[in-house]
Amino acid sequence: NSSGSLVLRHDANGWWEMESGTSNVLWWVYGFSSADVYAVGASGVVTHFDGTRWRVESEGAEFTLFGVWGATPEALVAVGGVVTTNRPRATIVTRRSGWAEVSTTALPPGRALFKVWGASPTDFFVVGERGLMARGGPGAFVSSSTPTLERLTTVHGAGAQVYAVGG
């Protein structure tokens, strides 16, 4: 694929490539059904698959979105930030805000976020640079102490257990 982005879909006939609707590199995918899937990536791109085709809902930002999760299609949250400059920062965008940035002031400064996962639209975890783990929601996060300063790249839970990985 020469466009920079790549979307593959699997069905009963195997894997096949789809047109993503963007030339930006994509980093994460999350879906609610075969006709309601979101992918996020470079330049703040958010693209949505409606069962027929992918359409860009937002792009052109100066940050990369590395993860997306939602309790419901209306309550989607995407996280990322700026990693490769001398001024790293976290970024959170939500579908409710029209894919605009929302407050990250409750998070430690200067640390990009990599993934998001949660139980409800107002109770989710974000992970990121230098062991960053926080729970809550935009403007209402509480950071947790972790036993590492390594980059945490993914978070997911099962029941009362939450797991984060990185390195």
Backbone torsions as a table, in degrees:
resi	resn	phi	psi	omega
1	ASN	NA	121.7	-176.7
2	SER	-92.1	-2.4	-175.6
3	SER	-80.3	-17.3	-176.2
4	GLY	102.6	-35.7	177.6
5	SER	-100.3	159.3	179.0
6	LEU	-148.4	128.3	173.2
7	VAL	-126.7	124.7	174.0
8	LEU	-115.5	142.7	179.0
9	ARG	-126.7	141.5	178.6
10	HIS	-112.9	135.9	172.7
11	ASP	-142.8	-165.5	-176.9
12	ALA	-60.5	-20.6	-179.5
13	ASN	-95.1	1.2	179.0
14	GLY	110.0	-158.2	-178.7
15	TRP	-92.7	141.1	174.2
16	TRP	-148.3	150.7	-176.2
17	GLU	-85.9	143.2	178.5
18	MET	-120.5	152.3	172.5
19	GLU	-74.6	123.9	-172.9
20	SER	-83.5	-16.8	-177.1
21	GLY	87.4	-4.0	-178.8
22	THR	-144.0	157.0	173.2
23	SER	-97.3	-4.5	179.2
24	ASN	-74.6	143.0	177.0
25	VAL	-62.6	136.0	179.8
26	LEU	-102.0	142.3	-174.9
27	TRP	-114.2	-27.1	-175.3
28	TRP	-153.7	154.9	-179.7
29	VAL	-136.3	144.0	178.1
30	TYR	-149.3	136.8	-178.1
31	GLY	-139.4	159.2	177.4
32	PHE	-105.6	-27.5	178.2
33	SER	-161.9	176.1	179.6
34	SER	-67.4	-10.6	179.2
35	ALA	-118.4	21.7	-179.8
36	ASP	-155.4	80.3	-174.4
37	VAL	-128.6	140.3	179.4
38	TYR	-121.4	143.8	172.3
39	ALA	-130.5	144.8	-178.5
40	VAL	-129.9	159.8	-180.0
41	GLY	-176.4	-148.2	-174.6
42	ALA	-61.0	153.5	-178.6
43	SER	58.2	29.5	177.7
44	GLY	63.8	24.8	-176.0
45	VAL	-69.6	135.8	168.4
46	VAL	-126.5	121.0	178.2
47	THR	-124.3	145.4	-172.4
48	HIS	-124.8	134.2	175.0
49	PHE	-102.6	124.1	-176.1
50	ASP	-102.6	13.7	-178.0
51	GLY	99.9	-17.2	179.8
52	THR	-117.8	-48.1	-178.6
53	ARG	-154.1	162.3	175.8
54	TRP	-87.9	136.2	176.3
55	ARG	-132.0	135.4	178.5
56	VAL	-74.1	128.4	175.6
57	GLU	-98.8	-25.2	-179.9
58	SER	-162.2	142.0	171.1
59	GLU	-170.2	170.5	178.3
60	GLY	102.5	12.6	-179.5
61	ALA	-86.0	170.0	179.0
62	GLU	-94.7	18.4	179.2
63	PHE	-130.4	165.9	175.2
64	THR	-108.9	137.4	173.1
65	LEU	-97.4	121.4	-176.3
66	PHE	-101.7	-16.6	-177.4
67	GLY	-150.4	152.9	176.8
68	VAL	-145.8	141.5	178.7
69	TRP	-155.5	154.8	175.5
70	GLY	-154.4	142.0	173.2
71	ALA	-73.4	-33.0	177.0
72	THR	-144.3	163.2	177.5
73	PRO	-59.3	-29.1	179.9
74	GLU	-79.8	-18.0	-174.5
75	ALA	-114.2	42.2	178.1
76	LEU	-74.5	142.9	177.8
77	VAL	-130.1	130.8	174.5
78	ALA	-119.0	141.8	-177.6
79	VAL	-127.0	156.7	178.3
80	GLY	175.9	-136.0	178.1
81	GLY	149.1	-162.4	177.5
82	VAL	-110.2	123.0	-175.1
83	VAL	-110.5	-37.2	-164.7
84	THR	-97.5	24.2	178.0
85	THR	-122.0	177.2	175.6
86	ASN	-80.7	0.9	176.9
87	ARG	-127.1	65.8	179.8
88	PRO	-64.3	152.6	179.1
89	ARG	-157.7	157.3	176.7
90	ALA	-87.4	151.6	175.1
91	THR	-137.0	135.0	171.8
92	ILE	-129.6	130.9	173.0
93	VAL	-125.8	149.7	178.3
94	THR	-129.4	152.7	176.9
95	ARG	-65.4	-35.8	179.7
96	ARG	-60.4	-29.7	180.0
97	SER	-91.0	10.8	-177.9
98	GLY	72.5	31.3	-177.6
99	TRP	64.2	28.4	173.6
100	ALA	-93.1	158.5	178.4
101	GLU	-66.2	144.1	174.6
102	VAL	-120.2	169.4	-172.1
103	SER	-59.0	135.1	171.5
104	THR	-122.6	15.4	-174.8
105	THR	-64.7	-21.2	178.8
106	ALA	-79.6	-5.3	179.5
107	LEU	-97.3	154.3	174.8
108	PRO	-57.9	137.8	-176.6
109	PRO	-72.4	157.0	171.5
110	GLY	73.1	26.0	-179.9
111	ARG	-134.0	116.4	176.4
112	ALA	-68.1	154.2	177.0
113	LEU	-102.4	150.1	-178.9
114	PHE	-118.1	-36.4	179.8
115	LYS	-146.2	163.3	179.8
116	VAL	-140.4	141.9	175.1
117	TRP	-157.9	147.2	-179.3
118	GLY	-163.1	-170.5	-178.2
119	ALA	-108.3	-24.9	-177.8
120	SER	-155.8	170.5	179.5
121	PRO	-61.4	-20.1	-179.4
122	THR	-115.7	5.5	179.9
123	ASP	-136.4	91.5	178.7
124	PHE	-142.7	163.2	179.6
125	PHE	-104.9	144.0	169.5
126	VAL	-125.5	145.9	177.3
127	VAL	-129.8	156.0	-178.4
128	GLY	-168.6	-151.6	-176.5
129	GLU	-60.3	149.9	173.8
130	ARG	49.0	48.0	174.3
131	GLY	72.3	16.2	-177.3
132	LEU	-64.6	123.5	173.1
133	MET	-138.2	123.6	179.0
134	ALA	-138.9	153.0	-180.0
135	ARG	-129.9	144.5	177.4
136	GLY	140.5	-126.5	179.3
137	GLY	-161.6	170.7	-177.8
138	PRO	-49.7	126.3	-179.9
139	GLY	80.9	-7.8	-176.5
140	ALA	-135.9	37.0	178.9
141	PHE	-83.3	149.6	170.3
142	VAL	-121.8	119.9	179.8
143	SER	-76.9	144.4	177.9
144	SER	-107.5	146.8	172.6
145	SER	-77.6	130.1	174.8
146	THR	-118.1	156.4	-178.1
147	PRO	-82.5	26.1	-178.0
148	THR	-147.5	156.3	169.7
149	LEU	-113.1	10.8	176.6
150	GLU	-72.7	158.9	176.1
151	ARG	-67.7	127.0	173.0
152	LEU	-97.8	120.6	-171.4
153	THR	-105.3	-20.3	-179.2
154	THR	-147.9	145.3	176.1
155	VAL	-135.6	140.4	177.1
156	HIS	-158.9	154.8	-178.0
157	GLY	-133.0	165.3	175.3
158	ALA	-146.7	113.9	-176.2
159	GLY	63.7	-130.5	-179.7
160	ALA	-86.4	-3.9	-177.8
161	GLN	-93.0	134.3	175.8
162	VAL	-124.5	136.3	-177.3
163	TYR	-123.7	140.5	174.3
164	ALA	-129.7	142.2	177.6
165	VAL	-130.7	162.3	179.6
166	GLY	174.2	-145.9	179.0
167	GLY	142.0	NA	NA
